[in-house]
Amino acid sequence: MPKIKTHKATAKRFKVSARGKLLRAKIGKSHLRRRKPGRTKRLYSRTLTTASPATAKRVRRLAPYLK
């Protein structure tokens, strides 16, 4: 059986934690941050888990070799 190609954009956006949960960054982190409150800017450094099991299933299908 041939190898499955990884969807590169998905592989760059998600990481897998030590326990196997999918982690993602918050959106809106790159630019236009001067006018945002300090609390909001601090929250951008946090990584979040993916909310729904359906999203996790789709990410795992797109990036099967994600470590």
HTML snippet that shows the backbone in 3Dmol.js (N, CA, C, O; Angstrom):
<script src="https://3Dmol.org/build/3Dmol-min.js"></script>
<div id="view" style="width:600px;height:400px;position:relative"></div>
<script>
const pdb = `
ATOM      1  N   MET A   1       0.843  -1.182   0.000  1.00  0.00           N
ATOM      2  CA  MET A   1       0.000   0.000   0.000  1.00  0.00           C
ATOM      3  C   MET A   1       0.892   1.250   0.000  1.00  0.00           C
ATOM      4  O   MET A   1       1.870   1.304   0.745  1.00  0.00           O
ATOM      5  N   PRO A   2       0.567   2.249  -0.823  1.00  0.00           N
ATOM      6  CA  PRO A   2       1.426   3.431  -0.907  1.00  0.00           C
ATOM      7  C   PRO A   2       1.282   4.330   0.320  1.00  0.00           C
ATOM      8  O   PRO A   2       0.302   4.258   1.062  1.00  0.00           O
ATOM      9  N   LYS A   3       2.294   5.177   0.505  1.00  0.00           N
ATOM     10  CA  LYS A   3       2.252   6.129   1.610  1.00  0.00           C
ATOM     11  C   LYS A   3       1.224   7.212   1.309  1.00  0.00           C
ATOM     12  O   LYS A   3       0.897   7.476   0.152  1.00  0.00           O
ATOM     13  N   ILE A   4       0.722   7.832   2.371  1.00  0.00           N
ATOM     14  CA  ILE A   4      -0.269   8.896   2.239  1.00  0.00           C
ATOM     15  C   ILE A   4       0.458  10.236   2.281  1.00  0.00           C
ATOM     16  O   ILE A   4       1.337  10.443   3.118  1.00  0.00           O
ATOM     17  N   LYS A   5       0.097  11.136   1.390  1.00  0.00           N
ATOM     18  CA  LYS A   5       0.723  12.451   1.387  1.00  0.00           C
ATOM     19  C   LYS A   5       0.140  13.318   2.497  1.00  0.00           C
ATOM     20  O   LYS A   5      -1.070  13.333   2.726  1.00  0.00           O
ATOM     21  N   THR A   6       1.018  14.035   3.174  1.00  0.00           N
ATOM     22  CA  THR A   6       0.619  14.934   4.243  1.00  0.00           C
ATOM     23  C   THR A   6       0.200  16.269   3.656  1.00  0.00           C
ATOM     24  O   THR A   6       0.860  16.797   2.761  1.00  0.00           O
ATOM     25  N   HIS A   7      -0.902  16.816   4.163  1.00  0.00           N
ATOM     26  CA  HIS A   7      -1.342  18.160   3.789  1.00  0.00           C
ATOM     27  C   HIS A   7      -0.468  19.142   4.559  1.00  0.00           C
ATOM     28  O   HIS A   7      -0.616  19.283   5.773  1.00  0.00           O
ATOM     29  N   LYS A   8       0.442  19.820   3.864  1.00  0.00           N
ATOM     30  CA  LYS A   8       1.492  20.597   4.506  1.00  0.00           C
ATOM     31  C   LYS A   8       0.968  21.781   5.322  1.00  0.00           C
ATOM     32  O   LYS A   8       1.529  22.100   6.371  1.00  0.00           O
ATOM     33  N   ALA A   9      -0.094  22.432   4.858  1.00  0.00           N
ATOM     34  CA  ALA A   9      -0.643  23.560   5.607  1.00  0.00           C
ATOM     35  C   ALA A   9      -1.191  23.090   6.953  1.00  0.00           C
ATOM     36  O   ALA A   9      -1.060  23.790   7.958  1.00  0.00           O
ATOM     37  N   THR A  10      -1.798  21.915   6.973  1.00  0.00           N
ATOM     38  CA  THR A  10      -2.314  21.365   8.223  1.00  0.00           C
ATOM     39  C   THR A  10      -1.174  20.989   9.161  1.00  0.00           C
ATOM     40  O   THR A  10      -1.255  21.229  10.366  1.00  0.00           O
ATOM     41  N   ALA A  11      -0.123  20.407   8.621  1.00  0.00           N
ATOM     42  CA  ALA A  11       1.010  19.990   9.442  1.00  0.00           C
ATOM     43  C   ALA A  11       1.700  21.187  10.094  1.00  0.00           C
ATOM     44  O   ALA A  11       2.260  21.058  11.182  1.00  0.00           O
ATOM     45  N   LYS A  12       1.665  22.357   9.435  1.00  0.00           N
ATOM     46  CA  LYS A  12       2.292  23.546   9.996  1.00  0.00           C
ATOM     47  C   LYS A  12       1.426  24.197  11.073  1.00  0.00           C
ATOM     48  O   LYS A  12       1.951  24.885  11.949  1.00  0.00           O
ATOM     49  N   ARG A  13       0.128  23.995  11.023  1.00  0.00           N
ATOM     50  CA  ARG A  13      -0.783  24.675  11.934  1.00  0.00           C
ATOM     51  C   ARG A  13      -1.066  23.906  13.218  1.00  0.00           C
ATOM     52  O   ARG A  13      -1.502  24.503  14.202  1.00  0.00           O
ATOM     53  N   PHE A  14      -0.831  22.601  13.231  1.00  0.00           N
ATOM     54  CA  PHE A  14      -1.187  21.782  14.384  1.00  0.00           C
ATOM     55  C   PHE A  14       0.017  21.031  14.911  1.00  0.00           C
ATOM     56  O   PHE A  14       0.940  20.693  14.169  1.00  0.00           O
ATOM     57  N   LYS A  15      -0.014  20.772  16.237  1.00  0.00           N
ATOM     58  CA  LYS A  15       0.988  19.923  16.881  1.00  0.00           C
ATOM     59  C   LYS A  15       0.237  18.891  17.708  1.00  0.00           C
ATOM     60  O   LYS A  15      -0.937  19.077  18.030  1.00  0.00           O
ATOM     61  N   VAL A  16       0.918  17.802  18.050  1.00  0.00           N
ATOM     62  CA  VAL A  16       0.322  16.799  18.914  1.00  0.00           C
ATOM     63  C   VAL A  16       1.035  16.859  20.257  1.00  0.00           C
ATOM     64  O   VAL A  16       2.264  16.886  20.317  1.00  0.00           O
ATOM     65  N   SER A  17       0.248  16.880  21.343  1.00  0.00           N
ATOM     66  CA  SER A  17       0.835  16.934  22.676  1.00  0.00           C
ATOM     67  C   SER A  17       1.362  15.553  23.068  1.00  0.00           C
ATOM     68  O   SER A  17       1.204  14.586  22.323  1.00  0.00           O
ATOM     69  N   ALA A  18       1.983  15.472  24.235  1.00  0.00           N
ATOM     70  CA  ALA A  18       2.534  14.200  24.707  1.00  0.00           C
ATOM     71  C   ALA A  18       1.438  13.174  24.959  1.00  0.00           C
ATOM     72  O   ALA A  18       1.676  11.971  24.843  1.00  0.00           O
ATOM     73  N   ARG A  19       0.259  13.629  25.299  1.00  0.00           N
ATOM     74  CA  ARG A  19      -0.858  12.715  25.544  1.00  0.00           C
ATOM     75  C   ARG A  19      -1.689  12.432  24.299  1.00  0.00           C
ATOM     76  O   ARG A  19      -2.657  11.674  24.352  1.00  0.00           O
ATOM     77  N   GLY A  20      -1.307  13.047  23.172  1.00  0.00           N
ATOM     78  CA  GLY A  20      -1.992  12.757  21.921  1.00  0.00           C
ATOM     79  C   GLY A  20      -3.079  13.739  21.539  1.00  0.00           C
ATOM     80  O   GLY A  20      -3.787  13.517  20.557  1.00  0.00           O
ATOM     81  N   LYS A  21      -3.231  14.830  22.297  1.00  0.00           N
ATOM     82  CA  LYS A  21      -4.234  15.828  21.936  1.00  0.00           C
ATOM     83  C   LYS A  21      -3.675  16.733  20.847  1.00  0.00           C
ATOM     84  O   LYS A  21      -2.466  16.949  20.767  1.00  0.00           O
ATOM     85  N   LEU A  22      -4.564  17.258  20.009  1.00  0.00           N
ATOM     86  CA  LEU A  22      -4.153  18.185  18.958  1.00  0.00           C
ATOM     87  C   LEU A  22      -4.132  19.601  19.516  1.00  0.00           C
ATOM     88  O   LEU A  22      -5.092  20.037  20.152  1.00  0.00           O
ATOM     89  N   LEU A  23      -3.037  20.319  19.278  1.00  0.00           N
ATOM     90  CA  LEU A  23      -2.887  21.685  19.755  1.00  0.00           C
ATOM     91  C   LEU A  23      -2.853  22.638  18.577  1.00  0.00           C
ATOM     92  O   LEU A  23      -2.341  22.307  17.508  1.00  0.00           O
ATOM     93  N   ARG A  24      -3.407  23.830  18.783  1.00  0.00           N
ATOM     94  CA  ARG A  24      -3.417  24.844  17.742  1.00  0.00           C
ATOM     95  C   ARG A  24      -3.156  26.194  18.365  1.00  0.00           C
ATOM     96  O   ARG A  24      -3.315  26.372  19.572  1.00  0.00           O
ATOM     97  N   ALA A  25      -2.754  27.150  17.536  1.00  0.00           N
ATOM     98  CA  ALA A  25      -2.543  28.522  17.993  1.00  0.00           C
ATOM     99  C   ALA A  25      -3.815  29.334  17.757  1.00  0.00           C
ATOM    100  O   ALA A  25      -4.703  28.926  17.008  1.00  0.00           O
ATOM    101  N   LYS A  26      -3.882  30.483  18.409  1.00  0.00           N
ATOM    102  CA  LYS A  26      -5.031  31.357  18.198  1.00  0.00           C
ATOM    103  C   LYS A  26      -4.869  32.138  16.901  1.00  0.00           C
ATOM    104  O   LYS A  26      -3.750  32.354  16.435  1.00  0.00           O
ATOM    105  N   ILE A  27      -5.991  32.560  16.319  1.00  0.00           N
ATOM    106  CA  ILE A  27      -5.929  33.335  15.091  1.00  0.00           C
ATOM    107  C   ILE A  27      -5.708  34.802  15.423  1.00  0.00           C
ATOM    108  O   ILE A  27      -5.924  35.227  16.558  1.00  0.00           O
ATOM    109  N   GLY A  28      -5.275  35.578  14.430  1.00  0.00           N
ATOM    110  CA  GLY A  28      -5.101  37.011  14.602  1.00  0.00           C
ATOM    111  C   GLY A  28      -3.824  37.393  15.309  1.00  0.00           C
ATOM    112  O   GLY A  28      -3.751  38.472  15.897  1.00  0.00           O
ATOM    113  N   LYS A  29      -2.810  36.539  15.271  1.00  0.00           N
ATOM    114  CA  LYS A  29      -1.599  36.755  16.039  1.00  0.00           C
ATOM    115  C   LYS A  29      -0.537  37.535  15.275  1.00  0.00           C
ATOM    116  O   LYS A  29       0.371  38.090  15.893  1.00  0.00           O
ATOM    117  N   SER A  30      -0.625  37.592  13.971  1.00  0.00           N
ATOM    118  CA  SER A  30       0.512  38.057  13.186  1.00  0.00           C
ATOM    119  C   SER A  30       0.648  39.580  13.100  1.00  0.00           C
ATOM    120  O   SER A  30       1.746  40.095  13.310  1.00  0.00           O
ATOM    121  N   HIS A  31      -0.402  40.302  12.805  1.00  0.00           N
ATOM    122  CA  HIS A  31      -0.264  41.751  12.653  1.00  0.00           C
ATOM    123  C   HIS A  31      -1.527  42.451  13.137  1.00  0.00           C
ATOM    124  O   HIS A  31      -2.515  41.805  13.490  1.00  0.00           O
ATOM    125  N   LEU A  32      -1.480  43.814  13.149  1.00  0.00           N
ATOM    126  CA  LEU A  32      -2.561  44.667  13.662  1.00  0.00           C
ATOM    127  C   LEU A  32      -2.811  44.407  15.142  1.00  0.00           C
ATOM    128  O   LEU A  32      -3.959  44.299  15.572  1.00  0.00           O
ATOM    129  N   ARG A  33      -1.738  44.308  15.917  1.00  0.00           N
ATOM    130  CA  ARG A  33      -1.886  44.010  17.335  1.00  0.00           C
ATOM    131  C   ARG A  33      -1.702  45.229  18.233  1.00  0.00           C
ATOM    132  O   ARG A  33      -1.879  45.118  19.446  1.00  0.00           O
ATOM    133  N   ARG A  34      -1.354  46.378  17.682  1.00  0.00           N
ATOM    134  CA  ARG A  34      -1.088  47.550  18.526  1.00  0.00           C
ATOM    135  C   ARG A  34      -2.335  48.010  19.252  1.00  0.00           C
ATOM    136  O   ARG A  34      -2.265  48.425  20.409  1.00  0.00           O
ATOM    137  N   ARG A  35      -3.468  47.942  18.588  1.00  0.00           N
ATOM    138  CA  ARG A  35      -4.686  48.480  19.192  1.00  0.00           C
ATOM    139  C   ARG A  35      -5.422  47.468  20.069  1.00  0.00           C
ATOM    140  O   ARG A  35      -6.496  47.773  20.589  1.00  0.00           O
ATOM    141  N   LYS A  36      -4.864  46.275  20.238  1.00  0.00           N
ATOM    142  CA  LYS A  36      -5.525  45.274  21.059  1.00  0.00           C
ATOM    143  C   LYS A  36      -5.080  45.405  22.521  1.00  0.00           C
ATOM    144  O   LYS A  36      -3.953  45.824  22.787  1.00  0.00           O
ATOM    145  N   PRO A  37      -5.944  45.057  23.455  1.00  0.00           N
ATOM    146  CA  PRO A  37      -5.573  45.158  24.872  1.00  0.00           C
ATOM    147  C   PRO A  37      -4.440  44.189  25.227  1.00  0.00           C
ATOM    148  O   PRO A  37      -4.219  43.187  24.547  1.00  0.00           O
ATOM    149  N   GLY A  38      -3.736  44.515  26.304  1.00  0.00           N
ATOM    150  CA  GLY A  38      -2.616  43.687  26.734  1.00  0.00           C
ATOM    151  C   GLY A  38      -3.026  42.281  27.094  1.00  0.00           C
ATOM    152  O   GLY A  38      -2.298  41.326  26.822  1.00  0.00           O
ATOM    153  N   ARG A  39      -4.193  42.145  27.705  1.00  0.00           N
ATOM    154  CA  ARG A  39      -4.676  40.807  28.078  1.00  0.00           C
ATOM    155  C   ARG A  39      -4.872  39.930  26.842  1.00  0.00           C
ATOM    156  O   ARG A  39      -4.521  38.750  26.840  1.00  0.00           O
ATOM    157  N   THR A  40      -5.436  40.524  25.800  1.00  0.00           N
ATOM    158  CA  THR A  40      -5.660  39.790  24.560  1.00  0.00           C
ATOM    159  C   THR A  40      -4.340  39.361  23.944  1.00  0.00           C
ATOM    160  O   THR A  40      -4.212  38.241  23.448  1.00  0.00           O
ATOM    161  N   LYS A  41      -3.351  40.261  23.977  1.00  0.00           N
ATOM    162  CA  LYS A  41      -2.045  39.935  23.403  1.00  0.00           C
ATOM    163  C   LYS A  41      -1.350  38.836  24.186  1.00  0.00           C
ATOM    164  O   LYS A  41      -0.648  38.011  23.601  1.00  0.00           O
ATOM    165  N   ARG A  42      -1.532  38.809  25.499  1.00  0.00           N
ATOM    166  CA  ARG A  42      -0.951  37.736  26.307  1.00  0.00           C
ATOM    167  C   ARG A  42      -1.601  36.395  25.989  1.00  0.00           C
ATOM    168  O   ARG A  42      -0.934  35.361  26.008  1.00  0.00           O
ATOM    169  N   LEU A  43      -2.899  36.409  25.695  1.00  0.00           N
ATOM    170  CA  LEU A  43      -3.603  35.162  25.399  1.00  0.00           C
ATOM    171  C   LEU A  43      -3.170  34.557  24.066  1.00  0.00           C
ATOM    172  O   LEU A  43      -3.382  33.366  23.836  1.00  0.00           O
ATOM    173  N   TYR A  44      -2.568  35.355  23.187  1.00  0.00           N
ATOM    174  CA  TYR A  44      -2.120  34.826  21.901  1.00  0.00           C
ATOM    175  C   TYR A  44      -0.978  33.816  22.053  1.00  0.00           C
ATOM    176  O   TYR A  44      -0.794  32.961  21.187  1.00  0.00           O
ATOM    177  N   SER A  45      -0.214  33.906  23.142  1.00  0.00           N
ATOM    178  CA  SER A  45       0.920  32.999  23.299  1.00  0.00           C
ATOM    179  C   SER A  45       0.485  31.601  23.719  1.00  0.00           C
ATOM    180  O   SER A  45       1.280  30.663  23.667  1.00  0.00           O
ATOM    181  N   ARG A  46      -0.760  31.457  24.131  1.00  0.00           N
ATOM    182  CA  ARG A  46      -1.268  30.185  24.604  1.00  0.00           C
ATOM    183  C   ARG A  46      -1.610  29.252  23.434  1.00  0.00           C
ATOM    184  O   ARG A  46      -2.068  29.711  22.387  1.00  0.00           O
ATOM    185  N   THR A  47      -1.391  27.965  23.610  1.00  0.00           N
ATOM    186  CA  THR A  47      -1.850  26.999  22.614  1.00  0.00           C
ATOM    187  C   THR A  47      -3.116  26.339  23.136  1.00  0.00           C
ATOM    188  O   THR A  47      -3.215  26.031  24.323  1.00  0.00           O
ATOM    189  N   LEU A  48      -4.069  26.124  22.266  1.00  0.00           N
ATOM    190  CA  LEU A  48      -5.357  25.565  22.642  1.00  0.00           C
ATOM    191  C   LEU A  48      -5.524  24.181  22.043  1.00  0.00           C
ATOM    192  O   LEU A  48      -4.887  23.845  21.044  1.00  0.00           O
ATOM    193  N   THR A  49      -6.379  23.384  22.654  1.00  0.00           N
ATOM    194  CA  THR A  49      -6.706  22.090  22.057  1.00  0.00           C
ATOM    195  C   THR A  49      -7.815  22.305  21.039  1.00  0.00           C
ATOM    196  O   THR A  49      -8.569  23.274  21.131  1.00  0.00           O
ATOM    197  N   THR A  50      -7.916  21.410  20.076  1.00  0.00           N
ATOM    198  CA  THR A  50      -9.000  21.526  19.101  1.00  0.00           C
ATOM    199  C   THR A  50     -10.314  21.211  19.799  1.00  0.00           C
ATOM    200  O   THR A  50     -10.397  20.281  20.602  1.00  0.00           O
ATOM    201  N   ALA A  51     -11.328  21.988  19.486  1.00  0.00           N
ATOM    202  CA  ALA A  51     -12.574  21.931  20.239  1.00  0.00           C
ATOM    203  C   ALA A  51     -13.377  20.663  19.970  1.00  0.00           C
ATOM    204  O   ALA A  51     -13.778  19.975  20.909  1.00  0.00           O
ATOM    205  N   SER A  52     -13.611  20.353  18.716  1.00  0.00           N
ATOM    206  CA  SER A  52     -14.534  19.263  18.419  1.00  0.00           C
ATOM    207  C   SER A  52     -13.796  18.006  17.967  1.00  0.00           C
ATOM    208  O   SER A  52     -12.742  18.095  17.337  1.00  0.00           O
ATOM    209  N   PRO A  53     -14.344  16.849  18.284  1.00  0.00           N
ATOM    210  CA  PRO A  53     -13.749  15.590  17.808  1.00  0.00           C
ATOM    211  C   PRO A  53     -13.776  15.470  16.286  1.00  0.00           C
ATOM    212  O   PRO A  53     -12.921  14.809  15.697  1.00  0.00           O
ATOM    213  N   ALA A  54     -14.758  16.112  15.653  1.00  0.00           N
ATOM    214  CA  ALA A  54     -14.841  16.061  14.194  1.00  0.00           C
ATOM    215  C   ALA A  54     -13.656  16.782  13.556  1.00  0.00           C
ATOM    216  O   ALA A  54     -13.108  16.319  12.555  1.00  0.00           O
ATOM    217  N   THR A  55     -13.264  17.911  14.134  1.00  0.00           N
ATOM    218  CA  THR A  55     -12.096  18.636  13.633  1.00  0.00           C
ATOM    219  C   THR A  55     -10.830  17.819  13.824  1.00  0.00           C
ATOM    220  O   THR A  55      -9.981  17.764  12.935  1.00  0.00           O
ATOM    221  N   ALA A  56     -10.702  17.183  14.984  1.00  0.00           N
ATOM    222  CA  ALA A  56      -9.525  16.356  15.261  1.00  0.00           C
ATOM    223  C   ALA A  56      -9.427  15.203  14.271  1.00  0.00           C
ATOM    224  O   ALA A  56      -8.341  14.875  13.793  1.00  0.00           O
ATOM    225  N   LYS A  57     -10.551  14.599  13.969  1.00  0.00           N
ATOM    226  CA  LYS A  57     -10.567  13.490  13.016  1.00  0.00           C
ATOM    227  C   LYS A  57     -10.122  13.953  11.631  1.00  0.00           C
ATOM    228  O   LYS A  57      -9.379  13.256  10.941  1.00  0.00           O
ATOM    229  N   ARG A  58     -10.583  15.131  11.237  1.00  0.00           N
ATOM    230  CA  ARG A  58     -10.229  15.659   9.919  1.00  0.00           C
ATOM    231  C   ARG A  58      -8.738  16.007   9.840  1.00  0.00           C
ATOM    232  O   ARG A  58      -8.092  15.756   8.823  1.00  0.00           O
ATOM    233  N   VAL A  59      -8.202  16.580  10.907  1.00  0.00           N
ATOM    234  CA  VAL A  59      -6.777  16.942  10.934  1.00  0.00           C
ATOM    235  C   VAL A  59      -5.920  15.690  10.880  1.00  0.00           C
ATOM    236  O   VAL A  59      -4.909  15.661  10.179  1.00  0.00           O
ATOM    237  N   ARG A  60      -6.314  14.655  11.613  1.00  0.00           N
ATOM    238  CA  ARG A  60      -5.537  13.414  11.605  1.00  0.00           C
ATOM    239  C   ARG A  60      -5.567  12.738  10.234  1.00  0.00           C
ATOM    240  O   ARG A  60      -4.608  12.070   9.846  1.00  0.00           O
ATOM    241  N   ARG A  61      -6.657  12.910   9.514  1.00  0.00           N
ATOM    242  CA  ARG A  61      -6.722  12.349   8.161  1.00  0.00           C
ATOM    243  C   ARG A  61      -5.833  13.139   7.197  1.00  0.00           C
ATOM    244  O   ARG A  61      -5.202  12.558   6.313  1.00  0.00           O
ATOM    245  N   LEU A  62      -5.785  14.467   7.368  1.00  0.00           N
ATOM    246  CA  LEU A  62      -4.973  15.299   6.495  1.00  0.00           C
ATOM    247  C   LEU A  62      -3.470  15.172   6.780  1.00  0.00           C
ATOM    248  O   LEU A  62      -2.644  15.264   5.872  1.00  0.00           O
ATOM    249  N   ALA A  63      -3.138  14.962   8.053  1.00  0.00           N
ATOM    250  CA  ALA A  63      -1.722  14.847   8.440  1.00  0.00           C
ATOM    251  C   ALA A  63      -1.528  13.561   9.252  1.00  0.00           C
ATOM    252  O   ALA A  63      -1.437  13.620  10.478  1.00  0.00           O
ATOM    253  N   PRO A  64      -1.463  12.418   8.595  1.00  0.00           N
ATOM    254  CA  PRO A  64      -1.417  11.150   9.316  1.00  0.00           C
ATOM    255  C   PRO A  64      -0.122  10.904  10.071  1.00  0.00           C
ATOM    256  O   PRO A  64      -0.114  10.132  11.030  1.00  0.00           O
ATOM    257  N   TYR A  65       0.970  11.535   9.667  1.00  0.00           N
ATOM    258  CA  TYR A  65       2.268  11.273  10.314  1.00  0.00           C
ATOM    259  C   TYR A  65       2.663  12.393  11.266  1.00  0.00           C
ATOM    260  O   TYR A  65       3.839  12.543  11.597  1.00  0.00           O
ATOM    261  N   LEU A  66       1.686  13.181  11.707  1.00  0.00           N
ATOM    262  CA  LEU A  66       1.941  14.289  12.614  1.00  0.00           C
ATOM    263  C   LEU A  66       2.415  13.747  13.948  1.00  0.00           C
ATOM    264  O   LEU A  66       1.774  12.882  14.546  1.00  0.00           O
ATOM    265  N   LYS A  67       3.549  14.268  14.410  1.00  0.00           N
ATOM    266  CA  LYS A  67       4.114  13.776  15.678  1.00  0.00           C
ATOM    267  C   LYS A  67       3.718  14.695  16.801  1.00  0.00           C
ATOM    268  O   LYS A  67       4.090  14.461  17.951  1.00  0.00           O
TER     269      LYS A  67
END
`;
const viewer = $3Dmol.createViewer("view");
viewer.addModel(pdb, "pdb");
viewer.setStyle({}, {cartoon: {color: "spectrum"}});
viewer.zoomTo();
viewer.render();
</script>
